[in-house]
Amino acid sequence: MSDNLTTLQRHKNMAAIHSKGTKPEVLVRKYLWKNGFRYRLNSSRLPGHPDIVLRKYRTCIFINGCFWHGHNDCKYFRLPKSNVEFWRQKIKRNVERDKEEQQLLAKMGWHCITIWECKLKPRERDKTLESLTYTLNHIYLQDHTVKYERPEVENDTSIAAEPNEFYNKQVFTNNKE
């Protein structure tokens, strides 16, 4: 299929595509808000300016367009027929930058979740969003594991009301919801 637009029209079309507030991003944001997750948008303090940052969960969510981020084996990712080398290099650099930024975030102690645009299409949307909720809850519970040490003093009166089995365990989970 040939391109029906001139080079100038195609340039204006591609330049008009925004990186913030896209439809897939808004879908995820509405879902998270409706389900009680509170977040910040496009944090400039973090590498890569993640689309959504959930500080409580120490998690960054990147919502990637299949074309711009080179989603392998996806029907929505196809290199343009014109200026092929330019697009190949541009998308390759986007993929490399995504990896670098996520590695930096991981070194800083952040979890990174990437949601692909194709996974938010109507057929797969519910499954994707449910797995996002599951993952966030799992991260929260895993990160909020608190280790309690047995008191040094055997006759500590501040813990006298608790049963002895309570203090024999070495690790407890924090049950805050």
N, C-alpha and C positions, 0 to 999 in steps of 0.2 A: 504494500500500500504506500503510495507516494504522499508526501506532505503537501497539503493544500495551501499552506501559508508561505509567504515570502520569508526571506531570512530576517528582515526587520520585524515582521509580525511575530515570527517565532521567538525572536529575542525578547520582545515586549511581553509575550505570553509567559516565557520562562522567568523573566525578572519579576513578574507579578505574583509569583508563588511565594507565600509567606512561610516563615519557619515557626511562628508562634500562633496559637489560637486556631490550629487546623481542626477539621472535623473529627479525626480520630482522637486528637488530644482532648477536645471538649467532651467527647463520649466518655473517656476514661475519667476525666475530672468530675463529671456529673455523677458517674457511678460511685466513685470514691466518696464524694460528699454525701450522697444519699445513704451510704452505708457507714457513715460516722468517721471516716478517715479525714483528718485535717492536714493540709499541705500548703506549701509555698510553690510559686511558679518561677521558672527560669532563674534560679539562684545564680547571681553573678559571682558569688563568693566561692563557688565550687567549680572545679575543672569541667569544661564541656557544657556549662550552663544547663543542667538537667531540666527537662520539661516539667517534671513534678518532683518535689522534694518532701519526703515525710520524715521530719526530724525525730519524732517519737520512735520511729521504726529504724532510723538511721539508714534510710533507703532512698535511692534516686531512681526515678522511672524515666526512661527514654522512650518516646513514641516515634519510631522511625518509619519514614516513607520507604516503601519497597524500592522505588526507583533511585532516590537520592542516596540511599545507604547500601545499595547493591545486594538486595536480599536474594541469596542463591536459591535456585530451583523454585522460583516464584513466578507465576504467570504475569504478575504486574511489573516485573523487572525485565526490561528489554532495552538494549543499547539503541540509541537513535541511528538511523542509516547514514546521516550526514555528520561530518566532523567526528568520526568514530574515535580517533585517537584522543582527542580532547576529552570526550565523555568518559572513555575508559580510564584515563589518568585522574580525572576529577572524582569519579566514583571510587576508584582505588584509594585515593588520598582520604576521602570521607571515611572509608572502612578502617584505614590505618589510624586515623585520628580518633574514631570511636573506640578502638581497642586501647589506644594510649590513655585516653581520658578515663576509661573505666578501670584501667590498671592503677592510675593515680588515685582514683576514688577508693579502690579496694585497699590500697596502702594506707589511706587516711581512715580506714575502718568503716566505709560505707558499703552497703549492699547495692548492687546495680541490677535493675530489671529492664529488659528491652522488650517492648511490645511492638510487633510489626503491624503495619497498616492493613495487610491482608487478613490478619487474625481478628480484625475488628469489623470485617464485613458481616452482614446479617446472619449468615449461616454459622459462623464460628464465634460471634461476639459473646454470647452468654457463657460459653465454655471458657473462653479466654478470661473474661472478667471474674468468673467464679474461681479460676485457678489463681488469679492475681490476689483475691481476698485470702485464699488459703495460704498462699506464699507469705503474704504480709503478716498474717496471724502466726504462722510458724516462725518467722523471723523474730517477731516480738516475744513470743514465749521462749525461744532459744536464747535471745539476748538478755532476757530478764531472769535468768537463772541466778539465784543468789546462793552463795555458799555461806553457811553458818558454821562456826567452830564451836566445839563444846567448851563451856566455860572452864577456866583454869582452876577456879576455886570450887570445891565440891559443895560447900555449904552456902552457896550464893542464895540469899533469900528472895532476890528479885525474880527468880524463876521457879519458886517453890510451888506455884499453882499448876504448873504444866506437868503432864505425865512423863515418866522417865523415858519411854519409847521415843518421845518427841526429840530428845536431845541425843539419842543414840544414832540418828541419821546424820550423815555428813553433808548431804546436798538436798536443798529444798527448792521448789519453784515458787516464784512469787505469783500469787493467784489474783493479782489486780486485773480488773477487766476494763 
